[in-house]
Structures are given as structure tokens and as C-alpha cells.
Amino acid sequence: MPLGRRMSKDVADLYEADRRLAGAYRDRLDEATAAERALRAAQAADRSEAEVRELTVAFDVALTAAIEAAEAAERAEIGPKGYAAPGADAKTRRAAEIATRQRKAKPAVRPWTGEVDRLRTAREAHRLSYRTVPAVAGSVAGSESRAVTGSVAS
């Protein structure tokens, strides 16, 4: 007879997947740090715009992977009560939301919450400082050139 609290197979699978992803947090953070160093070195060496752009996108991808791992670590620290199986009824989903909110106030979860916030802030600062989305970069550059051309012609 198993001891402890029972959980559904779906919740157990989600919880175990988050625990595995949380285990890779340090590696993903190291990859993001290495990507940032490469980007800063390329900027300092005054490399071509295409190379810097490629490194900018690589840093964004690495930072996003680190955020995913930190979020998984936070959910794993919250525990199985914070999960609701896909397709669960409203009462079960609400109970999971309440358990998550209660557990986020616990000392064991707070460091992960802070780490997720810190990484998200770093990613947003990076995205605001560099154009990481090609469609946005093209439309902004195009509108700037039209504005300059229009003001010169006037």
C-alpha cells in the first residue's frame, strides 16, 4: 500500500517533467551567460551587424530557455497540489490556483519566484535594447528611412 498523498497520473507526469526541467536550470543559465558574453565580446570587437544580430537572437533564445527552467523549478517547489490535469473541472483548477498562490508565499518558493522575475526583467531589457524580432526590425528601419527621406524632400 503506497504511503503519502495520491495524485493523478496526468499531474504526476507534469510534476516529473518540471522536476527534470528544473534539474537543467544551472546548465541553461550557464548557456545564457555564455551567449551574453559572446554578444558583448562581438560588440566590443565591433563585429558586423549580421553577426551581432545572430548573437543577439541566440542570447534571447538562451535566456528564454533559462526562464522556462526557472519557472519549472518554481512549479516543482510548489508541489503537486499546484497542478491541475488538462481538462480538469473548474473546481480542481481553482483549488490548484489557490494552492499555488499559498505556496508562493513559502520561504522555499520565494527564491525561485525572485529568480523568474529577475530573468524576465533581463530578457525584457534585452529585447527593448536590441531588435530580436526580424519583422519589427524591418518595419522600424523602414519607417525611419521614410521619415528621413520625407523630411529631406520637404
N, C-alpha and C positions, 0 to 999 in steps of 0.2 A: 504494500500500500504506500503510495507516494506521500511524502510529507510536504507541507507548505501549501501555498495558495495555488489553486488551479487557474490556468489561463487557456484561452482557445488556441488552436493550432495557428490560426492567422496572426494573432497577437504575438505568439511565441516566435514565429518566423520574422516578423517585423522587428521585434526586440533583438533577436540574434543578429539580424542584418545590421542593425545600428551598432551593436557591440563590436562586430567585425570592422565596420567603417570607422568607429571611434578608435580602434586599435591602430589604424593607419594615420591618425591625426598628426603625429610628430613627423612622419615621413612627408606628408603633404605640406605641412608648414615649412619643412626644410626645402622642399621643391619651390615653394613660393618665395622663400628667402633667396634661393639661388637665382631664380628668374628675375627678382628685383635687382640683385647685384649685377647680373648681366645687362639689364636695361640701363642702370646707372653708369656702368662702365662704357657702354656704347655711346651714351650721351656725352660723357666726359671726353671720349675719344673723337667726338664729332663725326660719327659714322653716318652713312647715307640715311635718308628719310625712310626708305623702304625697310632697311634693316632695323631701325629703331621702331618702326611701326610693327614689324613682326615680333620684336621682343616685348613691345607694349601689350599686344594681344596675348602672347604667351604668359606674361605676368598676370594678366586679368584671369586667364583660364586657371592658372595655378592657385591664385587667391580664391577663386570660386570653389575649387576643389577643397581647399583648406576650410572654407566656411562650411561646406557640406559635412565634412568630418567633425567639425566642432559642434554643429547642430546635432549630429548623430550622437556624439558623446553626451551632450546635454540631455537628449531624449533617453539615452541608456541610463544615465544617472537618475533621471526622474523615475524610471522603472516601468514595469508592465502596466501599472494602473493608468498611466498616461496615454495608453494606446487604445484606439477603437478600431476594430476589424473593419475592413472595407465593406460597405453595405450594411453596417450596424444601424440599429434603430436610433431615434433621436435621443432617447433616454440614456443609452450607452455612450453615445458621442458626447453628450453633455456631462456625464459623470467623468469621462476621460478629460474633458476640458477643465473641469473643476479640480481634478487630481493634479493635472499639470500645473495649474496656477498655484495650488497649495505647495507643491513640491519645489517650484521655482524659488520660493522663499526660504528653503532649507539651505544651511551653510554648505552642504556638499554640492549643490547645484549652482549656487551663485557664481563661482569662478568660471564655469562653462558659459553661463549667460553673459558675463562680462567679456569673455573671450570672443564669443559670437558677435557681440556689439562692436568690439574693437576691430575685428576683421571686416565686418560690414562697413564700418566707417572708413577704414583704409581703402577698401575697394571703391567706395563711392568717391573718395578724394582722388583716387587714381583715375576713375572714369571721368570725373569733371576736369582733371588736369590734362588728360590725353584723349584723343578721339580713338575709341576702341571699336566703334561700330562703323563699318565702311559706308553704309547708306547715309548716316548722319554726317560723316566726314565729307562726303561728296556734296551733299546739299548745302552744308555750311560754307565750304570752299567756293561752290558755285555762286551762292548768293553774295559772298564778299566780293568776288570778282565782278559781278554785275553792278554792285553798288559802287565800286571804284570806277568802273568804266562809265557808269551813268553820271557820276559827279564830274568826271573829267570832260565829258562831252557837253555838259551844261554850260 
